[in-house]
Amino acid sequence: MSELATQHCEACSADAPKLNDDEIRQMQADVPEWEVKVVDGEKRLSRVFKFKNFAGALAFTQKVGDLAEEANHHPALLTEYGKVTVDWWTHKIGGLHRNDFIMAAKTDKAYEG
């Protein structure tokens, strides 16, 4: 388990620096199942979580939503039969911040638990 999962998000302002490619690679080592993708010119962390049915996917979506509310940091969530796609990025800066990796690790922990 990544120790990122025990950390807390920091308040982020619009002028906070985005992580550069080297920083992203270093942090991605702690959440290796997440991929970096670009959507509308912004880098995001993305992962698809698998479930046996819609009920399991929906329950996981609620867990991630609860984590997001607690941290005041919100992902894009797509809930489908048997899977949930989660994308984390920092809207205020239009890219990736340390907070996104913390939340990815917390999401992984919620999936395992």
N, C-alpha and C positions, 0 to 999 in steps of 0.2 A: 504494500500500500504506500502510495506517495505521501510524504509528510506535508505536501501542499494541502491535503485534505483537512489538516488540523489548523491551517492558517485562516485568517480573516481578510476579507476584501477591505481595501482602503478607499476612502472617498476619492473620487477621480474628477478632475476638472477638465474642461475642453482643451486646455493647453498642456495636459499631461502628455509625456512623450509615448509614442507607440513603440513597441518592442521592435528591434531590428532583426534581420534574418538570423544572425548568430545567436541572439538572445532567445529567439523563438525555438531554434534547434536545441539549445541547452534545456529549455523548459519542457519541450516536447518529450524529452527522454523520460520525464516523470509521469507522463500520460501517453504512453506509446500507441495506444489504440485510437487516439484522436488524430484526424488528419487536418492539415491546414488547407483551406480552400479560399478562393477569391470569389466574392459575390458583389456585384455592383462596385467593383474596384476596392473593396474592403476585405482584408484577411479575416477569416473566422476559423475557429476550431469546430470540427464537426465529427459526430460519431452516431452510428446507428446501433441501437440496443434491440435485441431480439427477445420475443416472448411467445408463449404457447397460444395466446389468445388475445382478444381485444381487452378483456377485463384486466389482465396483467399489464398490458401496455398503458391502459388508462390509469391504473393505480400508480405506476411509475411516473407518469406525467404529473400526477398530483404531488408526488414526493419531490420532483424537481421544481415544481412550482412553489412548494413550501420553502425549499432551500433558497430559491431566487428571492422570494419575499423577505426572508430573514436577512439576506445579504444586501437587499435593495439593488440587485444586479440581475437582469432578466434576459433569458435566452429566447431564441426562436425554437418552438417545439412543434413537431409534426407527429401526431398520433395516428397510427393506422393499425389494421388488424395484424397483430404479431410483431409490431416494431414501433419504435419511437426514434425519430431523428432529432438530435439536440445540437444546436449551433450556439456557441458562445463567442461574443465579441463585445467590445466596448463602444457603444453607440456614440458617446460624446466625442471620442477621438477618431472614430471611423476606422478602427483596426484592433489589434491585439494588445492587451495590457496584462500584467501579472495576474490581475483579478480573474481574467478569463481562464487561466491555467489552474488557479485555486478552485474555481467553480467546476471546471472539468474533473478535477480530482474528487471533489465532493460528489459530483454526479456518479462517478465510478463507484464510490463507496456506497451510495444509495442503491446502486444496481446489485452490488455484492451482498448487501445486507437485506 
